[in-house]
Structure formats: C-alpha cells, structure tokens
C-alpha cells in the first residue's frame, strides 16, 4: 500500500517537474509543495509501521518462560498492535481520500482543460460528456494500469461554477467547412447563423493543416473552433460533428401549391403549427412519423436524444419554439438538463408518457 501510494505520487511529481518553466512557476510551486507534503505523510506512515515491526521482534527475543506472565504480555502486545494497525489503516484511508476524492478546480483552455492542483489534463471529449465549464469543481481519481497512458485521471463533476468562460476565449459551434483557393476554411456558425467577425469585419478562419490532418477534416464537415482573443489566426479545432447524426434541417415550410394531386388530403390539414419549430426528444424509430405529422401542419421538425452531447442539445433548443419530451424512452437526468436549457432560452417545455404522434401534435399545438 505504501509503495503503491509513493509510486503514484512520484509519477505526479515527475509530471509537474517536466512541465515546470518560469512562466508557470507561480502555479507549479504550490502543486510541488502539496505533493511533497503527501510524500511526507506516506513516509511517516511507513516509519510508524516499521517501528511496530521492530517492537514485535524485540518482544519475541525477550520472552519470559513463565506461562501466566507470557499470556498476559502476549495479550497486551496483541491489543496494542490491533489498535496501532487500526490507526494506520484509518490513516491510509484518509490519505487515499485526500488524494482521490478532493474537489479540484477545472480550468478551460482553448482546447481541452486543465486541473492545476494535480497537473491533470482533461480531454475535450470528457469536457463535453460531463458538461464542464471554466471554474467547475471536479473529482479526480487516479487511473491504474494500461489506461493511465492515455488519461491519468478519471474525472467526475462535483460542483458547478458560475458558468462563465474565460473572458478572452472565443468559441464558434457547428461551423460548415468550405474550400477556398484549395484550403479549408470556416466563415460562419450554423448554430447562430452569424458570420465570424474580427474587428467588425467578416473574417473567414483558415484551418490549421495539423488539425485538418489529425481530425481528418473534409469539405462539408461541421466543426467547433475556438481561439484566444485577439489571436484569431491561431484558432484550434475542438470537435468534428458527424453530419449524418445531426438533425438540424434548414428552415422550410410546406408549400401547398407544390403538392401533387395524390397529396390533396394533406392540404386539408389545418396549419396549426405554421412557422413553429417543434423539438421532439426520444423514440428515434418513430422520428419519421413525427416529422411527417408536424411538417404537414406547417411546422419545422427537430429531433434529439438525451445521449447527445450538451453542445448539440443546446444548439437544437436555441432554434426551438416548443420541446416535447417523451418520458417513457428518455432518462430523468436528461430531462432535467434539457428542461434547464429550455428555461435558459425561454422555450416552452412539455412532457408525455405517450409515444403516439397524436400526443406529440396535441402538446405542440397547445403551446
């Protein structure tokens, strides 16, 4: 136990020392001091155990050949050792808890994140999975075994912060990749419909060739990018969205004049959802039926799943007039996340245990 803990702390300290430079000295020195304190605690536990073993050996050498006295002495030593061992085991547990279950502050970077107190890197995928924002508190548990080579810690959200990003960090989501003069660029965000601007002018961002290669970016992809203001020319690719998994259709309303004769029955439907965008959460097998029923009533259909990452769900909610949540096929935690998004963007929110399209239409019409 002591050696395992010492090895873990040595690895942490080596990582900190390797990343040490004068620019980050103020951040790294407190980390090194904490790591040294933990190493000292491990050493004290080790020496205490060694002392107990020494006392046991000394007692063995000085046995008295008196049965009654021997039994009394043996009982006393056993009681003392039991007490000492319990204290040491409790100290070990406390030490592990202090290393593995403390709350640490998460810092957002241009791409990915960082936990300074343990010199831990947080990949972009983990940030999106946990919905982390700058200033959130996280739990960090050391990963043992082969997995540690790719990600040294397993993170969990402990406490949300104020939700404010770094003031100089600028991010654009769902940017369509286009080709200009043989190079891949992005010029607008499909999430907001706004063009990327710099110094009050439209400013297409040229994608870094390393990012294009590493992320396998092609023309037509949708990507998220970010940069540290004012260095827009150093923008980094954060994420590449799988276009086939996105369901953010272009705004279009059914044109009655374009309907064929065999669609005449659809013309008679009241346009109760005219110019209304309806987001349905859950039940992918019936997605096409919901889409057909909503569009025939003049509405725009969007679909999402609670398993989608939070960035995509926010993009959908921001475009929506009414969100219908199917309780029987979606989790409670997901409902709370999406419900909060709807409150944030002033979007009507309805729930139903029925998966029928008539129930979805009824709730959409009533909002």
Buried (B, 14 or more C-beta within 10 A) or exposed (E): BBEEBBEBBEEBBEBBEEEBEEEEEEBBEEBBEBBEEBBEBBEEBBEEBEEBEEBEEEBEEEEEEEEEEEEEBEEEBEEBBEEBEEEBEEBBEEBBEEBBEBEBBBBBBBBBBBBBBBBBBBBBEBBBEBBBBBBBBBBBEBBEEEEBEEBBBBBEBBEEEEEEEBEEBBBBBBBBBBEEEEEBBBBBBBBEEEEBEBEEEEEBBBBBEEBBEEBEBEEEBBBBBBBBEEEBEEBBBBBBBEEEEBBBBEEEEBEEEEBEEEEEEBEEBEBBBEEBBBBBBBBEEBBEBBBEBBBBBBBBBBBBBBEBBBBBBBBBBEBBBBBBBBBEBBEEEBBEBBBEBBEEEEBBBBBBEEBBBEBBBBBBBEB
